[in-house]
Amino acid sequence: MALNKEFENLFLNVSTRAALSSYYFVGKKDKIAADKAAVDSMRKELNKINMKGRIVIGEGELDQAPMLYIGEKVGNNNGPELDIAVDPLEGTNFVANNLPGALAVLAVAEKNNLFNAPETYMEKISTKVKEKNVVDLDYTVKKNILNLSEYLNKKPEDLTACILDRPRHTKIINELNDLNVNIKLITDGDICGALLVTDEKYNVDIFLGTGGGPEGVLAAAALDAFDCSFQGRFLFETDEDKSRAKKMGINDLKKKYELNEIITGDSIFCATGITS
């Protein structure tokens, strides 16, 4: 087994260093500088680790990102082969404007155990409920809410749903309002949003909506550690998206992915807060 306690500490150091590098830019209105500081630091620290690492989710493809791009090799080329998903600064606007919720994030699994997600949108749903057929991407919003309220023995008006504040979510938000569900709108940071279901102190029962595919994989890695549920379905809208997905080995473009299909075997998830 490649992933041991020593690796946990090494990767936690990576996310911590990236967070500290970005912290100097909190409130300085420069999200590009904040992101660059986190990326530079994360890459430098990853390259110190005894591993043959490969970035499977990163800052973009080679033509978009000078470093931590998808496919980049990291580590010192000794030790186990590991797949790594990174988001050096989740919530660039949060750092630039000193708003809560900015994180430095990474997930690690043994080679081929971490889903190689394309840069496209993904429908997502997460809850603390592990049982099947309570909430599901294939259900309507109404069915999910009524099932969840019955399962948790709460009235719909005692449930809270977290969703990104985007025009594309107007229909879902209207349906939640019709059911009198409490809504927690977030402006950015849908890894953070998905993680709000992990602990009762955050008072969020369900996270749903559409956000980035790579962020979905990182959220799944974290939710796995917290024994929560997650489902995702990629949305391939353009021919270019579809052909890229096929190249990545995704043949069923409408497939609904369960958590254990996104991350298999043991994994490490590290997130370090940058703003409160």
N, C-alpha and C positions, 0 to 999 in steps of 0.2 A: 504493500500500500504506500503510494508516493506521498500522500498528503498527511503530514503529521503535525504535531504541536509546534515544532520548529518553524514549519512553513506558515502556520497561522500567524506567528509573531513577525516573521519576515514580511508577509503581505500586509499585515496591519501597519507596519512601519511605512510601507509604500503609500498607503492611503493617507496616513497621518502627515507624512512629509509633503505630499501634494496639497493637502488642506492648508498646512502652515504656509506654503509658498503662495497660495492664492489669498490667504487671509490679509496679506499686506495691501491688497487692492479693494478690501471691503469699503463700500461707500464712495469709491473714487470715480464712478461713472465710466469705467473702462473695462467692459466685459471681455474684450479681446486680449488685453494684457493679463487679466486675471486667469483666463483660460490657458494662455500660453505658459504662464508660470506653473500652473498645475500639471500641464502636459510634460513640460521639460523635466520637472522634478520626478514625476511618476516614471518616466522612461529611464532616467538616470538610476533610480533606485531598483527598478526591475532588472536592469542589466548587471547589477551586483550579485544577483541570486544564482545559486548553483542549480540551474535548470536549462532545459531546451524548451523555451517558451515560445508560443505562437499567439499573436493577437487575432482573435476570431471576431471580436466586436471592438471597434476603436473609434478613432476620430473621423473615419471615412475610408474611402478606397485610396489607393496609392496616388491617383491623380488629384485627389482633394486634400490630402493631409500629408505634410512632410514627415511626421513621426506618429507613432502609435497607430499606424494605418492597418487595415485588415490584411493579415498575411505577414506582417512584420515579425521577424524573429527577435526575441528578447531573452535576457539571461546570459550566462557566460558559457553556454553550450556544453556544460557538464550537468549530470544528474538527470532526473526524470523528464519525460516529454509532457508538457502541460499546455492546456488551452486557457487563454486568459481573455476576459471581457472587461473593458475599462470604460469609465466615464470620469475622466480626471476632475471635471467640474460640472456636476449636475446642478443646473440653476445659475447660469452665468449672470442673468439679470438680477438674481437675488444678491449676488456678491456686489455687482456694480452699484446697486441701490440700497445696500444694507438691509435686505429683507430676509425674514427667516426661511430656513429650509435648504440652504446650499450644502451640498455634500461632495466629497471626493469618494468615488465608488469603484470597486473592482470585484470580479468573481473569477475563481480559478477551479478548474476540474482537470482530471487526467485527459490525455489526448482523445479526441472524438467524443467526449462526454458532455460537451457544452454546445448548444445549438448555434450554428453559424448564421446569425440573423441578417437579412438584407436591410439596407437603409430605406425602409418604407414604413407606412403606417400599419398599426396593428390594433384590432379590437381586443379589449382586455376586460377581464373581470376577476376580482380577488375578494375572498372573505376568509374569516377564521374557521369556516366550516369545512371539514375534510370529507364528510359523507357525500356520496354521489347523488345526483338528481335533486339537490336542493336548489343550487343556483347553477345556471348553464348559459353559455353564450347563445345557444339555440333557442332559449326561452325568451318570451317578451319581457320587457321591464316589469310589467304588472305581475306576471307569473313569478319572476325572481323575487320581487318584494314580498308578495303574499306567502310564497314558500319559506322565505327567510324569516318573516315575522312569526309564522307558525312554528318553525324549527327553534327559534330563539325564545319563543313564548313572549313576544313583544307585539304591541300594536304597530302598524305601519308608521303612525305618527311618532313613535318612540325610536324609530330607526334613523340612522344618519348615513347618507350616501355621499361619497367624495367623487368629484368629477372635475376635469379641466374646464375652465371657463373659456369655451370656444363656440363660435357660431354653429359649428357642425353638431354641437350637442344640444341645440335648442329643443329638438323633439324629445330627447331623453329627459331633459330638465322639466319640460312641460308635463310629461307623464309622471315624473316623481312628484311634482307639485299637485297634480290631480289626486295622488294617493296620500297627500299630506306628509310625505317623507321629508325629514330635515336634510338640507343640502349644504355640504361644505365645498365651496368653489375654490379651486386653486388656479393661480395664474400660470405657473410653470411647474416643472419638477414632478413628472408623473411616476418616477421611481419612489420618491418620498410619499406621494399620494397612495400608491399601492401598499406601502408599508404601514400606513395608518391603521390597517385592519389587524395588525399583529398584536396589539396590546389594548386592553379595555380602557386604559387611561386616556387614549386619543379619542375615544367615543366615536369611532367610525365603524360601521357594520359591513359596508360594501364599497368597493372601488370599481368604477366601470367607465366605459367610454373608449375613445380612440386616441392613441398616442404613438410615439416612436416604437418601431419593432425592436431595435437594439436595447432600448430602455426596458421593454417588456421582458427580455431574457435576463437582464440584470435583476429586475424585480422578482422574477421567478426564482432565481438563485437564492435571494434573501428569504422569500416566503417559504421555500423548502426548509430552510434552517428553523423557521418559526412554526413549522407544522401547519401551514395555512394552505388554502387552495388557490390555484391560478389557472386560467385558461386564456389562450391567445389565438387569434386568427389574423394572418397577414392580409392586407388589402393591396392587391397589385392592380393599379389603375392604368398604367401606360404599357405599351408593348415593350419598352425598354426595361421596365420593372419586371415584366413577366420573363423576358429572356435572361435577365440577370439571375432571377430566382431559379430558373431551369439550370443555369450554369452552376449554381450552388447546390444542386441536387434536389431542389424542391419541385416535385412533379405534380403533386396535387395542390393546386393554387388556392383551393377553398378549404383546405384541411383545418380542423380545429385541434390545436395542440394542448394536451394536458401537461401539467407541471413536470411529470416524470418523463415526458418526451422532449422537453426543453433542456432539462438537466438530469443526467443519469449518473448513478454512483455517488461517491462522496464529493463534496465541493467545499470551498471556502468562500465566504462572502465578507467583504470588509467595507464599511462606510464610516467616514470620519466627518463630523459636522464642521462647517466653516462659519455659518451664521447660526443663530440660536434655533 
